[in-house]
């Protein structure tokens, strides 16, 4: 694990020396290397630099050949933590709970009455018939953790992003349904 100051974040020599090149899927022209945005739930790290990371900062994750780069941003101030694959014990992605409250005679209600699966009918829901709690991402670093959360509606995309890492590190994906 290596902490980056704001000046080191954009220095490709430092980042590539520790994490290698940005991840590129073989045989594909375009590869997604970054994840969507996250909010900080809890960050417990051994270094005092982690206390400088504001609690209400936003986080993104970038995948490299030898690990991931967790970037934090708050009011144009940036912080970063480079994590090699051997620094991490596991990644855990948990889907938030889904709530269905169909209103009688509206489209979602009819679809559920006719036996359409919830994960299809929820796309038709209106007026708050479907609600999704935030998903949680836990990066376990042994005695330390980085806990993040994000919009629950993006679970499918984030599941695909982290599932691709499962050959390099233990990735646990817990869907609620």
TIBATOR-857482 format. One line per 4 residues: number of its first residue (from 1); their letters; for each residue x negated, y negated, z of N, C-alpha, C. Coordinates in Angstrom, 1 decimal, padded with zeros to 4 digits. Example, Ala and Ser with C-alpha at 12.3 -4.5 7.8 and 13.67 -1.06 7.14 Angstrom:
REM TIBATOR-857482
1) as) -013.2/005.7/007.8/-012.3/004.5/007.8/-013.2/003.3/007.8; -012.8/002.2/007.1/-013.7/001.1/007.1/-012.9/000.0/007.9
***
This chain:
REM TIBATOR-857482
1) xxxx) -000.9/001.2/000.0/000.0/000.0/000.0/-000.9/-001.2/000.0; -000.5/-002.2/-000.9/-001.3/-003.4/-000.9/-000.4/-004.6/-001.1; -000.6/-005.6/-000.2/000.2/-006.8/-000.2/-000.4/-007.8/-001.2; 000.5/-008.5/-001.9/000.0/-009.5/-002.9/000.5/-010.9/-002.5
5) xxxx) -000.5/-011.8/-002.6/-000.1/-013.2/-002.4/000.5/-013.7/-003.6; 001.1/-014.9/-003.6/001.7/-015.4/-004.8/000.8/-015.6/-006.0; -000.5/-015.9/-005.7/-001.4/-016.0/-006.8/-001.8/-014.7/-007.4; -001.8/-013.6/-006.6/-002.1/-012.3/-007.1/-001.0/-011.6/-007.9
9) xxxx) 000.2/-012.0/-007.7/001.3/-011.4/-008.4/001.2/-011.4/-009.9; 000.8/-012.5/-010.4/000.7/-012.6/-011.9/-000.7/-012.3/-012.5; -001.6/-011.8/-011.6/-002.9/-011.4/-012.1/-002.9/-010.0/-012.5; -002.8/-009.7/-013.8/-002.6/-008.4/-014.3/-003.8/-007.5/-014.0
13) xxxx) -005.0/-008.0/-013.8/-006.2/-007.2/-013.5/-006.0/-006.6/-012.1; -005.5/-007.3/-011.1/-005.3/-006.8/-009.8/-004.2/-005.8/-009.8; -003.1/-006.1/-010.4/-001.9/-005.1/-010.5/-002.3/-003.9/-011.2; -002.9/-004.0/-012.4/-003.2/-002.8/-013.1/-004.4/-002.0/-012.5
17) xxxx) -005.2/-002.6/-011.8/-006.3/-001.9/-011.1/-005.7/-000.9/-010.0; -004.6/-001.4/-009.4/-004.0/-000.6/-008.3/-002.9/000.4/-008.8; -002.0/-000.1/-009.8/-000.9/000.6/-010.2/-001.0/001.2/-011.6; -002.0/000.8/-012.4/-002.1/001.2/-013.7/-001.2/000.4/-014.6
21) xxxx) -001.0/000.9/-015.8/-000.2/000.1/-016.8/001.3/000.2/-016.5; 002.1/-000.7/-017.0/003.6/-000.5/-016.9/004.0/000.8/-017.5; 005.0/001.4/-016.9/005.5/002.7/-017.3/006.1/002.7/-018.7; 005.7/003.6/-019.5/006.2/003.8/-020.9/006.6/005.2/-021.1
25) xxxx) 007.9/005.4/-021.4/008.4/006.8/-021.7/007.8/007.3/-023.0; 007.2/008.4/-023.1/006.7/008.9/-024.3/007.8/009.2/-025.3; 007.6/008.8/-026.6/008.5/009.0/-027.6/009.7/008.0/-027.7; 009.7/007.0/-026.8/010.7/006.0/-026.9/010.1/004.6/-027.2
29) xxxx) 010.8/003.9/-028.0/010.3/002.6/-028.4/010.4/001.6/-027.3; 011.5/001.6/-026.6/011.8/000.7/-025.5/011.9/001.5/-024.2; 011.3/001.0/-023.1/011.4/001.7/-021.8/011.8/000.7/-020.8; 012.7/001.0/-019.9/013.1/000.1/-018.8/012.0/000.3/-017.7
33) xxxx) 011.3/-000.7/-017.3/010.3/-000.6/-016.3/010.8/-001.3/-015.0; 011.8/-002.2/-015.1/012.3/-002.9/-013.9/013.7/-002.5/-013.5; 014.0/-002.6/-012.3/015.3/-002.3/-011.8/016.1/-003.6/-011.6; 017.4/-003.5/-011.3/018.2/-004.6/-011.1/017.8/-005.2/-009.7
37) xxxx) 018.5/-006.3/-009.3/018.2/-007.0/-008.1/018.8/-006.3/-006.9; 018.1/-006.6/-005.8/018.5/-006.0/-004.4/018.4/-007.1/-003.4; 019.1/-006.9/-002.3/019.0/-007.8/-001.1/018.3/-007.0/-000.1; 017.6/-007.7/000.9/016.9/-007.0/001.9/017.8/-006.7/003.1
41) xxxx) 017.7/-005.4/003.5/018.4/-005.0/004.7/017.5/-005.0/005.8; 016.3/-004.3/005.6/015.3/-004.2/006.7/014.0/-003.9/006.0; 012.9/-004.6/006.5/011.6/-004.3/006.1/010.7/-004.2/007.3; 010.2/-003.0/007.5/009.2/-002.8/008.6/007.9/-002.3/008.0
45) xxxx) 006.9/-003.2/008.1/005.6/-002.9/007.5/004.5/-003.2/008.5; 003.4/-002.6/008.4/002.3/-002.7/009.4/001.6/-004.1/009.3; 001.7/-004.8/008.2/000.9/-006.0/008.1/001.7/-007.3/008.5; 001.1/-008.2/009.0/001.8/-009.5/009.4/002.3/-010.2/008.2
49) xxxx) 001.8/-009.9/007.0/002.3/-010.6/005.8/003.8/-010.3/005.6; 004.3/-009.1/006.1/005.7/-008.8/005.9/006.6/-009.7/006.7; 006.1/-010.3/007.7/006.9/-011.3/008.5/007.1/-012.6/007.7; 006.2/-012.8/006.7/006.4/-014.0/005.9/007.5/-013.8/004.8
53) xxxx) 008.0/-012.6/004.6/009.0/-012.4/003.6/010.3/-012.8/004.3; 011.0/-013.7/003.7/012.3/-014.2/004.3/013.4/-013.1/004.2; 014.2/-013.1/005.2/015.2/-012.0/005.3/016.3/-012.1/004.2; 016.5/-013.3/003.7/017.5/-013.5/002.6/016.9/-013.6/001.2
57) xxxx) 015.7/-013.0/001.1/015.0/-013.0/-000.2/015.7/-011.9/-001.1; 015.5/-012.1/-002.4/016.0/-011.1/-003.3/014.8/-010.2/-003.7; 015.0/-008.9/-004.1/014.0/-008.0/-004.4/014.2/-007.4/-005.8; 013.2/-007.1/-006.5/013.3/-006.3/-007.7/012.1/-005.2/-007.6
61) xxxx) 012.3/-004.2/-008.4/011.3/-003.1/-008.4/010.8/-002.9/-009.8; 009.5/-002.8/-010.0/008.9/-002.5/-011.3/008.2/-001.3/-011.2; 008.4/-000.4/-012.2/007.7/000.9/-012.2/006.4/000.8/-013.1; 005.4/001.4/-012.5/004.1/001.5/-013.2/003.7/003.0/-013.2
65) xxxx) 002.6/003.3/-013.9/002.2/004.7/-014.1/001.8/005.3/-012.7; 001.2/004.5/-011.8/000.7/005.1/-010.6/001.5/004.6/-009.3; 002.7/004.0/-009.5/003.5/003.6/-008.4/004.5/002.6/-008.8; 005.0/001.9/-007.8/006.0/000.8/-008.0/005.5/-000.5/-007.4
69) xxxx) 006.1/-001.6/-007.9/005.7/-002.9/-007.4/007.1/-003.5/-006.9; 007.1/-003.8/-005.6/008.3/-004.4/-005.1/008.1/-005.9/-005.0; 008.9/-006.6/-005.7/008.7/-008.1/-005.7/009.8/-008.8/-005.0; 009.5/-009.7/-004.1/010.5/-010.5/-003.4/010.4/-012.0/-003.9
73) xxxx) 011.6/-012.6/-003.9/011.7/-014.0/-004.4/012.7/-014.7/-003.5; 012.3/-015.9/-003.1/013.1/-016.8/-002.3/012.7/-018.2/-002.6; 013.6/-018.9/-003.2/013.4/-020.4/-003.5/012.1/-020.6/-004.2; 011.9/-019.9/-005.2/010.7/-020.0/-006.1/009.4/-019.7/-005.4
77) xxxx) 009.5/-019.0/-004.2/008.3/-018.5/-003.5/008.4/-017.0/-003.8; 007.2/-016.4/-004.1/007.2/-015.0/-004.4/006.2/-014.2/-003.5; 006.6/-013.0/-003.2/005.8/-012.1/-002.4/005.9/-010.7/-003.1; 004.9/-009.9/-002.9/004.9/-008.6/-003.5/004.2/-007.5/-002.7
81) xxxx) 004.6/-006.3/-002.9/004.0/-005.1/-002.3/003.8/-004.1/-003.3; 002.6/-003.7/-003.5/002.3/-002.6/-004.5/002.2/-001.3/-003.7; 003.0/-000.3/-004.2/003.1/001.0/-003.5/002.7/002.1/-004.5; 001.6/002.8/-004.3/001.2/003.9/-005.1/002.0/005.1/-004.7
85) xxxx) 002.1/006.1/-005.6/002.9/007.2/-005.4/002.5/007.9/-004.1; 001.2/008.0/-003.8/000.8/008.7/-002.5/001.1/007.8/-001.3; 001.4/006.5/-001.4/001.8/005.7/-000.2/003.2/006.0/000.2; 004.0/006.5/-000.7/005.4/006.7/-000.4/005.7/008.2/000.0
89) xxxx) 006.5/008.4/001.0/007.0/009.7/001.3/008.2/010.1/000.5; 009.1/009.2/000.4/010.3/009.5/-000.4/011.1/008.2/-000.7; 012.0/008.4/-001.7/013.0/007.3/-002.0/014.3/007.9/-001.8; 015.2/007.1/-001.2/016.6/007.6/-001.0/017.6/006.6/-001.5
93) xxxx) 018.4/007.0/-002.5/019.5/006.1/-003.0/020.8/006.6/-002.6; 021.5/005.8/-001.8/022.9/006.2/-001.3/023.9/005.3/-001.9; 025.0/006.0/-002.5/026.1/005.3/-003.0/027.0/004.8/-001.9; 027.6/003.6/-002.0/028.5/003.1/-001.1/029.9/003.8/-001.2
97) xxxx) 030.7/003.8/-000.2/032.0/004.4/-000.2/032.9/003.7/-001.2; 033.8/004.4/-001.8/034.8/003.9/-002.8/036.1/003.9/-002.1; 036.9/002.8/-002.4/038.2/002.6/-001.8/039.2/002.5/-003.0; 040.2/003.3/-003.0/041.2/003.3/-004.0/042.6/002.9/-003.4
101) xxxx) 043.2/001.9/-003.9/044.5/001.4/-003.4/045.3/001.0/-004.6; 045.8/002.0/-005.3/046.6/001.7/-006.6/047.9/001.0/-006.2; 048.3/000.0/-007.0/049.5/-000.7/-006.8/050.6/000.0/-007.7; 051.7/000.4/-007.1/052.7/001.2/-007.9/053.0/000.5/-009.2
105) xxxx) 053.1/001.3/-010.3/053.5/001.0/-011.6/052.5/000.2/-012.4; 051.3/-000.1/-011.9/050.3/-000.7/-012.7/049.5/000.4/-013.3; 048.6/000.1/-014.3/048.0/001.2/-015.1/047.2/002.2/-014.3; 046.4/001.8/-013.3/045.6/002.7/-012.5/046.5/003.7/-011.8
109) xxxx) 047.6/003.2/-011.2/048.6/004.1/-010.5/049.1/005.2/-011.5; 049.5/004.8/-012.7/050.0/005.8/-013.7/048.9/006.8/-014.0; 047.7/006.3/-014.3/046.6/007.2/-014.6/046.4/008.3/-013.5; 046.4/007.8/-012.3/046.2/008.8/-011.2/047.3/009.7/-011.0
113) xxxx) 048.5/009.2/-011.3/049.7/010.1/-011.2/049.7/011.2/-012.3; 049.1/010.9/-013.5/049.0/011.9/-014.5/047.7/012.7/-014.4; 047.0/012.6/-013.3/045.8/013.5/-013.1/044.5/013.0/-013.6; 044.4/011.8/-014.1/043.1/011.3/-014.6/042.2/011.2/-013.4
117) xxxx) 040.9/011.5/-013.6/039.9/011.5/-012.5/039.7/010.0/-012.0; 039.4/009.9/-010.7/039.2/008.6/-010.1/038.2/007.8/-010.8; 037.0/008.4/-011.2/035.9/007.7/-011.7/036.3/007.1/-013.1; 037.3/007.6/-013.8/037.8/007.0/-015.0/038.9/006.0/-014.8
121) xxxx) 039.8/006.3/-013.9/040.9/005.4/-013.6/040.5/004.1/-013.0; 039.4/004.2/-012.3/038.9/002.9/-011.6/038.5/001.8/-012.6; 038.2/002.2/-013.8/037.8/001.2/-014.8/039.0/000.4/-015.2; 040.2/000.9/-015.0/041.5/000.2/-015.4/042.0/-000.6/-014.2
125) xxxx) 041.5/-000.4/-013.0/042.1/-001.0/-011.8/042.0/-002.5/-011.9; 043.1/-003.2/-011.4/043.1/-004.6/-011.4/043.6/-005.1/-010.0; 043.5/-006.3/-009.7/044.1/-006.9/-008.5/043.5/-006.2/-007.2; 042.3/-005.8/-007.2/041.7/-005.2/-006.0/042.1/-003.8/-005.8
129) xxxx) 042.5/-003.0/-006.8/042.9/-001.6/-006.6/041.7/-000.7/-006.3; 040.6/-001.2/-006.7/039.4/-000.4/-006.5/038.3/-001.3/-005.9; 037.6/-000.7/-004.9/036.6/-001.5/-004.2/035.4/-000.5/-004.0; 034.2/-001.0/-004.1/033.0/-000.2/-004.0/032.1/-000.9/-003.0
133) xxxx) 031.7/-000.2/-001.9/030.7/-000.8/-000.9/029.3/-000.7/-001.6; 028.4/-001.6/-001.0/027.0/-001.6/-001.6/026.3/-000.3/-001.5; 025.4/-000.1/-002.5/024.5/001.0/-002.5/023.3/000.7/-001.6; 022.6/001.7/-001.1/021.4/001.4/-000.3/020.3/002.2/-000.9
137) xxxx) 019.1/001.5/-000.9/017.8/002.1/-001.3/016.9/002.1/-000.1; 016.4/003.3/000.3/015.4/003.4/001.4/014.1/003.9/000.8; 013.1/003.1/000.9/011.7/003.6/000.5/011.0/003.9/001.8; 010.7/005.2/002.0/010.1/005.7/003.2/008.6/005.7/003.0
141) xxxx) 007.9/005.1/003.9/006.4/005.0/003.8/005.8/005.6/005.0; 006.4/006.7/005.5/005.9/007.3/006.8/006.4/006.6/008.0; 005.6/005.9/008.7/006.1/005.1/009.9/006.8/003.8/009.5; 006.8/003.4/008.3/007.3/002.2/007.8/008.4/002.4/006.8
145) xxxx) 009.3/001.4/006.6/010.4/001.6/005.6/010.7/000.2/005.0; 011.2/000.3/003.8/011.8/-000.8/003.1/013.2/-000.4/002.8; 014.2/-001.1/003.3/015.6/-000.8/003.1/016.2/-002.0/002.4; 016.8/-001.7/001.2/017.4/-002.7/000.4/018.8/-002.3/000.0
149) xxxx) 019.6/-003.2/-000.4/021.0/-002.9/-000.8/021.4/-003.7/-002.0; 022.3/-003.2/-002.8/022.7/-003.9/-004.0/024.2/-003.6/-004.3; 024.8/-004.2/-005.3/026.1/-004.1/-005.7/026.4/-002.6/-005.9; 027.5/-002.1/-005.3/027.8/-000.7/-005.5/028.2/-000.3/-006.9
153) xxxx) 028.7/-001.2/-007.7/029.2/-000.9/-009.0/028.0/-000.6/-009.9; 026.8/-000.8/-009.5/025.6/-000.6/-010.4/024.9/000.8/-010.0; 025.6/001.6/-009.3/025.0/002.9/-008.8/024.6/003.8/-010.0; 025.4/003.9/-011.0/025.2/004.8/-012.1/023.9/004.4/-012.8
157) xxxx) 023.7/003.1/-013.0/022.4/002.6/-013.7/021.2/002.9/-012.8; 021.4/002.6/-011.5/020.2/002.7/-010.6/019.9/004.2/-010.4; 020.9/005.1/-010.4/020.7/006.5/-010.3/019.8/007.0/-011.5; 020.1/006.6/-012.7/019.3/007.0/-013.8/017.9/006.5/-013.8
161) xxxx) 017.7/005.2/-013.3/016.4/004.7/-013.1/015.5/005.5/-012.1; 016.1/005.8/-011.0/015.3/006.5/-010.0/015.2/008.0/-010.2; 016.2/008.6/-010.9/016.1/010.0/-011.3/014.9/010.3/-012.1; 014.5/009.3/-013.0/013.4/009.5/-013.9/012.0/009.5/-013.1
165) xxxx) 012.1/009.1/-011.8/010.9/009.1/-011.0/010.7/010.4/-010.2; 011.7/011.3/-010.3/011.7/012.5/-009.4/010.6/013.5/-009.6; 009.9/013.4/-010.7/008.8/014.3/-011.0/007.5/013.8/-010.2; 007.5/012.5/-009.8/006.3/012.0/-009.2/006.4/011.8/-007.7
169) xxxx) 007.7/011.8/-007.2/007.9/011.6/-005.7/009.2/012.2/-005.4; 009.5/012.5/-004.1/010.8/013.0/-003.7/011.8/011.9/-003.8; 012.8/012.1/-004.7/013.9/011.1/-004.8/015.2/011.8/-004.4; 015.9/011.3/-003.4/017.1/011.8/-003.0/018.2/010.9/-003.4
173) xxxx) 019.2/011.4/-004.2/020.3/010.5/-004.7/021.6/011.1/-004.1; 022.3/010.3/-003.3/023.5/010.8/-002.5/024.7/010.1/-003.1; 025.4/010.7/-004.0/026.7/010.1/-004.4/027.8/010.4/-003.4; 028.7/009.5/-003.2/029.8/009.7/-002.3/030.9/010.6/-002.8
177) x) 031.1/010.6/-004.1/032.3/011.4/-004.6/031.9/012.8/-004.9
***
